């Protein structure tokens, strides 16, 4: 990740403190915030100070390391188990969160009742999990760059870039790799209502990298696909079921339908930590329903420099706010992982899933 030209990660460990980019402030202000305890780290996941599948996974792992460091020797395993349950409850859909928590738990359990060794193992496992996320995403970019080079007018939905992972991203990683390799990429950036991760985060990232792009309303994607202005669609994922169905930010399914109608390839990019082999199909993926306020209000910066909330809907109206939808495997051209591009099928997923 480049922030004003300086290499930066989304989330990292620093002497027991989990440090992260404060994402709700973007694109208008860049700030790093510190989470001193695992409860603070859990709150940052829940309120989306940090968001995105891989970033949530790494943050969950680092939160578990904080819990292990702070747990009392006499109640160590009970304290760690309570922390794991607390962190698991923050966001129900993203598979990477559970993978990160389980990775650290496995390292702790391997040390038995040796608390000192378990603490060290937890920190090492959490940092290794974060490093693995960054390397997996770098590899996704390397594998996917030739696809983008052959289809350089790209549409993407939500944010599956640097900010959604520890580094590089999933859907945006091939774009960055192709751009750095000399391809003149142009990205259509869906605004991604209601939290506007596309217009606020993806557009900011692409600007930092110098990739040409335009923000479009979510409802405009079908228009540009039908007009022949988009060569491919590539999105990230929060959970991939064993049959190749994919959960991603709400609105992804709509883009997939439009791409299918227009005959445009629709790719999903995700590290294999996003695969949930225990989830048979998309029907089995829990869909998080967030506060209706995210639909009824918008946040933004006023002309006098205040970060304010404004209601845009009638005072008497309520709202529904599913955070994700499921795109069936039949609409997906291929799933791009760090282990290769595979079909969205039972066989394809099984061939790259982590054992």
C-alpha positions as CSV (number, residue, x, y, z in Angstrom):
1,X,0.0,0.0,0.0
2,X,1.2,3.5,-0.8
3,X,0.0,6.4,1.2
4,X,1.4,9.6,-0.3
5,X,4.2,7.3,-1.7
6,X,5.0,5.7,1.7
7,X,4.6,1.9,2.1
8,X,1.9,1.2,4.7
9,X,-0.1,-1.8,5.9
10,X,-3.8,-1.7,6.9
11,X,-3.4,-3.3,10.3
12,X,-0.3,-4.5,12.3
13,X,1.0,-5.4,15.8
14,X,3.1,-3.0,17.8
15,X,4.2,-4.2,21.4
16,X,0.8,-5.5,22.3
17,X,-1.2,-2.7,20.6
18,X,-3.1,-3.4,17.4
19,X,-2.6,-0.4,15.1
20,X,-4.9,0.2,12.1
21,X,-5.9,2.8,9.5
22,X,-9.1,4.5,10.6
23,X,-11.1,3.7,7.5
24,X,-14.3,5.7,8.2
25,X,-12.3,8.9,8.0
26,X,-11.2,8.2,4.4
27,X,-10.9,9.7,1.9
28,X,-10.9,13.1,3.6
29,X,-8.4,12.4,6.4
30,X,-5.8,9.7,6.9
31,X,-5.2,8.6,10.5
32,X,-3.8,5.6,12.5
33,X,-5.6,4.5,15.6
34,X,-4.4,2.2,18.4
35,X,-6.4,-0.6,19.9
36,X,-5.0,-1.4,23.4
37,X,-7.0,-4.4,24.3
38,X,-8.8,-7.3,22.5
39,X,-12.1,-5.7,23.4
40,X,-11.0,-2.5,21.7
41,X,-10.0,-4.5,18.7
42,X,-13.3,-6.3,18.6
43,X,-15.1,-3.0,18.7
44,X,-13.0,-1.8,15.8
45,X,-14.2,-4.8,13.7
46,X,-17.8,-4.3,14.7
47,X,-18.0,-0.6,14.0
48,X,-16.0,-1.0,10.8
49,X,-13.0,1.1,11.8
50,X,-11.4,-1.8,10.0
51,X,-13.3,-3.7,7.4
52,X,-12.7,-6.1,4.5
53,X,-12.4,-9.8,4.6
54,X,-8.6,-10.2,5.0
55,X,-8.2,-7.1,7.2
56,X,-10.9,-8.4,9.5
57,X,-9.2,-11.8,9.6
58,X,-5.8,-10.4,10.5
59,X,-7.4,-8.1,13.1
60,X,-9.2,-11.0,14.7
61,X,-5.9,-13.0,14.9
62,X,-4.1,-10.0,16.4
63,X,-7.0,-9.5,18.9
64,X,-6.6,-13.1,19.9
65,X,-2.9,-12.4,20.5
66,X,-3.8,-9.5,22.7
67,X,-6.2,-11.7,24.7
68,X,-3.4,-14.3,25.2
69,X,-0.9,-11.7,26.4
70,X,-3.4,-10.3,28.9
71,X,-5.0,-13.5,30.1
72,X,-4.4,-14.4,33.8
73,X,-2.3,-17.5,34.3
74,X,-4.9,-19.2,36.6
75,X,-7.7,-18.8,34.1
76,X,-5.7,-18.6,30.9
77,X,-7.6,-21.0,28.7
78,X,-11.0,-19.8,29.9
79,X,-10.0,-16.2,29.3
80,X,-8.8,-17.0,25.8
81,X,-11.9,-19.0,24.9
82,X,-14.1,-16.0,26.1
83,X,-12.1,-13.7,23.9
84,X,-12.5,-16.0,20.9
85,X,-16.3,-16.0,21.4
86,X,-16.3,-12.2,21.7
87,X,-14.3,-11.7,18.6
88,X,-16.4,-14.2,16.6
89,X,-19.5,-12.3,17.4
90,X,-18.4,-9.1,15.8
91,X,-19.2,-9.9,12.1
92,X,-21.0,-13.1,11.1
93,X,-20.3,-13.4,7.4
94,X,-16.6,-13.0,6.7
95,X,-14.9,-16.4,6.8
96,X,-11.4,-14.8,7.2
97,X,-12.3,-13.6,10.7
98,X,-12.9,-17.2,11.9
99,X,-9.8,-18.4,10.1
100,X,-7.7,-15.9,11.9
101,X,-9.2,-16.7,15.3
102,X,-8.8,-20.4,14.8
103,X,-5.2,-20.1,13.6
104,X,-4.2,-18.4,16.9
105,X,-6.3,-20.8,19.0
106,X,-4.5,-23.8,17.3
107,X,-1.1,-22.3,18.2
108,X,-2.2,-21.7,21.8
109,X,-3.6,-25.2,22.2
110,X,-0.4,-26.7,20.9
111,X,1.5,-25.4,23.9
112,X,-0.8,-27.1,26.4
113,X,-0.6,-25.6,29.9
114,X,2.7,-23.7,29.4
115,X,1.2,-20.2,29.5
116,X,4.4,-18.3,28.6
117,X,5.0,-20.4,25.6
118,X,1.3,-20.1,24.6
119,X,1.6,-16.3,24.8
120,X,4.6,-16.2,22.5
121,X,3.0,-18.7,20.1
122,X,-0.2,-16.6,19.9
123,X,1.7,-13.5,18.9
124,X,3.8,-15.4,16.4
125,X,0.8,-17.1,14.8
126,X,-1.1,-13.8,14.6
127,X,1.7,-12.0,12.8
128,X,2.3,-15.0,10.5
129,X,-1.4,-15.0,9.6
130,X,-1.2,-11.3,8.7
131,X,1.9,-11.8,6.7
132,X,0.3,-14.8,4.9
133,X,-2.7,-12.5,4.0
134,X,-0.4,-10.0,2.4
135,X,1.6,-12.6,0.5
136,X,-1.5,-14.4,-0.7
137,X,-2.9,-11.1,-2.1
138,X,0.5,-10.2,-3.8
139,X,0.3,-13.6,-5.5
140,X,-3.3,-13.0,-6.6
141,X,-2.1,-9.9,-8.3
142,X,0.8,-11.7,-10.0
143,X,-1.5,-14.4,-11.3
144,X,-4.3,-12.0,-12.3
145,X,-2.3,-9.3,-14.0
146,X,-2.3,-10.9,-17.4
147,X,-6.1,-11.2,-17.3
148,X,-6.4,-7.4,-16.6
149,X,-3.8,-6.7,-19.2
150,X,-6.0,-8.4,-21.8
151,X,-9.2,-6.7,-20.5
152,X,-8.1,-3.3,-19.2
153,X,-11.5,-1.6,-18.8
154,X,-12.5,-3.0,-15.4
155,X,-15.6,-2.7,-13.2
156,X,-15.4,-3.4,-9.5
157,X,-17.8,-3.2,-6.6
158,X,-17.2,-2.2,-2.9
159,X,-13.5,-2.2,-1.8
160,X,-11.4,-5.3,-2.2
161,X,-8.0,-3.5,-2.3
162,X,-5.3,-2.6,0.1
163,X,-7.7,-1.4,2.8
164,X,-9.7,-4.6,2.8
165,X,-6.6,-6.8,3.4
166,X,-3.3,-6.4,5.1
167,X,-1.7,-5.4,1.8
168,X,-2.3,-5.5,-1.9
169,X,-6.0,-6.6,-1.8
170,X,-7.8,-9.3,-3.8
171,X,-9.8,-7.8,-6.6
172,X,-7.6,-4.7,-6.9
173,X,-4.3,-6.6,-6.6
174,X,-4.3,-7.7,-10.3
175,X,-5.2,-4.1,-11.3
176,X,-2.2,-2.8,-9.3
177,X,0.1,-5.4,-10.7
178,X,-1.0,-4.8,-14.3
179,X,-0.7,-1.0,-13.8
180,X,2.8,-1.3,-12.4
181,X,3.6,-3.6,-15.4
182,X,2.7,-0.8,-17.9
183,X,-1.0,-1.6,-18.7
184,X,-3.2,1.5,-19.0
185,X,-6.0,0.3,-16.8
186,X,-9.3,2.1,-16.4
187,X,-11.6,1.2,-13.5
188,X,-15.3,1.9,-13.2
189,X,-15.8,2.2,-9.4
190,X,-19.3,1.4,-8.1
191,X,-20.1,3.9,-5.3
192,X,-21.4,0.9,-3.2
193,X,-24.3,2.1,-1.1
194,X,-25.0,2.4,1.7
195,X,-21.5,2.9,3.2
196,X,-19.9,4.0,-0.1
197,X,-16.8,1.9,0.2
198,X,-16.3,2.2,-3.6
199,X,-16.4,6.0,-3.8
200,X,-14.7,6.6,-0.5
201,X,-12.1,3.8,-0.3
202,X,-11.5,2.2,-3.7
203,X,-11.3,5.6,-5.5
204,X,-8.9,6.8,-2.8
205,X,-6.7,3.8,-3.3
206,X,-6.7,4.0,-7.0
207,X,-5.8,7.7,-6.8
208,X,-2.8,6.9,-4.5
209,X,-1.6,4.4,-7.0
210,X,-2.2,6.6,-10.1
211,X,-4.7,4.3,-11.7
212,X,-7.3,6.0,-14.0
213,X,-10.8,5.6,-12.7
214,X,-14.3,7.0,-12.5
215,X,-16.8,6.7,-9.7
216,X,-20.3,5.7,-11.0
217,X,-23.6,5.2,-9.2
218,X,-24.3,1.5,-8.4
219,X,-27.2,1.6,-10.8
220,X,-25.0,2.7,-13.7
221,X,-23.0,-0.5,-13.9
222,X,-25.5,-2.3,-16.1
223,X,-25.6,0.7,-18.5
224,X,-21.8,0.6,-19.1
225,X,-21.8,-3.2,-19.4
226,X,-24.5,-3.1,-22.0
227,X,-22.8,-0.3,-23.9
228,X,-19.6,-2.4,-24.2
229,X,-17.5,0.0,-22.1
230,X,-16.5,-2.7,-19.6
231,X,-14.2,-5.6,-20.5
232,X,-14.4,-7.5,-17.2
233,X,-15.8,-7.4,-13.7
234,X,-13.7,-8.4,-10.7
235,X,-14.9,-8.3,-7.1
236,X,-13.7,-9.7,-3.8
237,X,-15.5,-12.0,-1.4
238,X,-16.3,-12.4,2.3
239,X,-17.1,-16.1,2.1
240,X,-16.9,-18.7,-0.6
241,X,-19.0,-21.8,-0.2
242,X,-17.8,-25.3,-1.0
243,X,-19.8,-25.3,-4.3
244,X,-18.4,-22.0,-5.6
245,X,-21.3,-19.7,-4.5
246,X,-19.9,-16.4,-3.2
247,X,-21.0,-13.9,-0.6
248,X,-19.8,-10.3,-1.1
249,X,-21.0,-6.8,-0.5
250,X,-24.7,-6.2,-1.3
251,X,-25.1,-5.3,-5.0
252,X,-22.5,-7.9,-6.2
253,X,-25.3,-10.2,-7.4
254,X,-26.8,-7.4,-9.4
255,X,-23.5,-6.7,-11.2
256,X,-23.1,-10.4,-11.9
257,X,-26.5,-10.7,-13.5
258,X,-25.8,-7.6,-15.7
259,X,-22.4,-9.0,-16.7
260,X,-23.9,-12.3,-17.6
261,X,-26.5,-10.6,-19.8
262,X,-23.8,-8.5,-21.5
263,X,-21.5,-11.5,-22.1
264,X,-18.8,-9.9,-19.9
265,X,-16.5,-12.1,-17.7
266,X,-17.2,-11.9,-14.0
267,X,-14.3,-12.9,-11.7
268,X,-14.0,-13.2,-8.0
269,X,-10.6,-12.8,-6.3
270,X,-10.0,-14.0,-2.8
271,X,-7.3,-15.8,-0.8
272,X,-8.0,-19.3,0.1
273,X,-8.7,-18.3,3.8
274,X,-12.0,-17.0,2.4
275,X,-13.1,-20.5,1.4
276,X,-15.5,-22.2,3.9
277,X,-15.6,-25.9,3.1
278,X,-18.0,-26.4,6.0
279,X,-20.5,-24.1,4.2
280,X,-22.0,-26.3,1.5
281,X,-23.8,-23.6,-0.6
282,X,-24.6,-20.0,-0.6
283,X,-27.9,-20.7,1.1
284,X,-25.9,-21.7,4.2
285,X,-24.0,-18.4,4.4
286,X,-25.3,-16.1,7.2
287,X,-26.1,-12.6,5.9
288,X,-25.4,-9.8,8.3
289,X,-28.1,-7.2,8.7
290,X,-26.7,-3.9,9.8
291,X,-28.4,-0.8,11.3
292,X,-31.1,0.9,9.2
293,X,-29.3,4.2,10.0
294,X,-26.7,3.4,7.4
295,X,-29.4,3.6,4.7
296,X,-31.4,6.5,6.2
297,X,-28.4,8.8,6.9
298,X,-25.2,9.7,5.2
299,X,-21.9,10.9,6.8
300,X,-19.7,13.5,5.2
301,X,-17.6,16.6,5.6
302,X,-19.3,20.0,5.7
303,X,-17.9,23.0,3.9
304,X,-16.8,24.4,7.3
305,X,-14.7,21.2,8.1
306,X,-17.1,19.2,10.3
307,X,-17.7,15.5,9.9
308,X,-21.5,15.3,10.2
309,X,-24.5,13.0,9.7
310,X,-27.4,14.1,7.6
311,X,-30.8,12.2,7.2
312,X,-31.8,11.8,3.6
313,X,-35.0,9.8,4.0
314,X,-38.4,10.8,5.4
315,X,-38.5,10.9,9.2
316,X,-41.3,8.2,9.3
317,X,-39.6,5.7,7.0
318,X,-37.7,2.7,8.2
319,X,-35.1,0.7,6.1
320,X,-33.7,-2.8,5.6
321,X,-29.9,-3.1,5.3
322,X,-28.4,-6.5,4.4
323,X,-24.7,-6.1,4.2
324,X,-24.1,-8.9,1.7
325,X,-25.7,-10.9,-1.0
326,X,-24.8,-14.3,-2.6
327,X,-23.8,-14.7,-6.2
328,X,-24.4,-18.2,-7.5
329,X,-21.5,-20.1,-9.0
330,X,-23.3,-20.3,-12.4
331,X,-22.7,-16.5,-12.8
332,X,-19.0,-16.6,-12.0
333,X,-16.4,-17.0,-14.8
334,X,-13.6,-18.0,-12.4
335,X,-12.3,-17.6,-8.9
336,X,-8.8,-16.2,-8.6
337,X,-6.8,-17.3,-5.6
338,X,-3.1,-17.3,-4.6
339,X,-3.1,-21.0,-5.7
340,X,-4.4,-20.2,-9.2
341,X,-7.6,-19.4,-11.2
342,X,-10.2,-22.2,-10.7
343,X,-13.8,-22.7,-11.8
344,X,-16.6,-21.8,-9.4
345,X,-17.5,-25.4,-8.8
346,X,-17.2,-28.1,-6.2
347,X,-14.1,-29.5,-7.9
348,X,-12.5,-26.1,-8.5
349,X,-12.9,-25.0,-4.9
350,X,-11.7,-28.4,-3.5
351,X,-8.6,-28.1,-5.6
352,X,-7.3,-25.0,-3.9
353,X,-9.0,-25.1,-0.4
354,X,-6.7,-25.1,2.6
355,X,-6.7,-28.5,4.3
